[in-house]
Amino acid sequence: MPSTRYNNMSKRITELRNHLLPKPFDPLGLYSDRVYERTRSFRVLAHAEFESYIEDRVIEVITDAATVYSTSGLIRPSLLSIVSHWEDGWPRPTSILSPPQKQAPDLQGRITKARKGFVNFVRTQNHGIKEKNLLHMLFNVGVIESEINRVWLQSVEDWAKLRGESAHKSGKVQTQPDPDKEYKKVKYIRSGFKDLDVLLNSK
């Protein structure tokens, strides 16, 4: 069952479609410059919704897993994954019999440091939903390579590149985006995020 965060994102995508894209689509694909501009806006805003969604979702997964561990001692796959990915600079214990000594980090301390580092990275350093962005977030919360649809991932990568052009290049030098095809791409990407969303429930 999809998460509340996914449902909110999905609803927002529908709202953007209704606000920015023509109803109905022209079967001949003939549109005014205004429609093309709105279609580019739809692309950029839909990308922002996808990016915000997946950032929030992976943080939600790791935060929930950390809470479960602190209250019940149950270790979810995402906790194992994030600690293994974020292991860095831990001091080695020297003694528990003759203090002072370097403090030996316990599992709770490792989890806390790894979770905070991951959340900080997602909130401040992630910029987009290209393959490298998605893999970094997903692998850290326990998603494995075989669980990711490669056809979908390639579609996201290609579309995200187009979004970059829409956001950073003048509209005069861009290929005019067909609103019908654009919406179909976005719906396909949204459906892939739904599959990931359900998968994340197990992490």
Salt bridges, closest charged atoms under 4 A:
GLU15 OE1 - ARG12 NH1 3.46
GLU37 OE2 - ARG40 NH2 3.45
GLU49 OE2 - ARG12 NE 3.52
GLU51 OE1 - HIS47 ND1 3.89
ASP56 OD2 - ARG5 NE 2.88
ASP56 OD1 - ARG123 NH1 2.75
GLU60 OE1 - ARG57 NH1 2.79
GLU87 OE2 - ARG110 NH1 2.38
GLU145 OE2 - ARG150 NH2 2.43
GLU147 OE1 - LYS203 NZ 3.17
GLU157 OE2 - LYS161 NZ 3.91
ASP180 OD2 - LYS184 NZ 3.80
GLU182 OE1 - ARG43 NH2 2.80
ASP197 OD1 - ARG57 NE 2.70
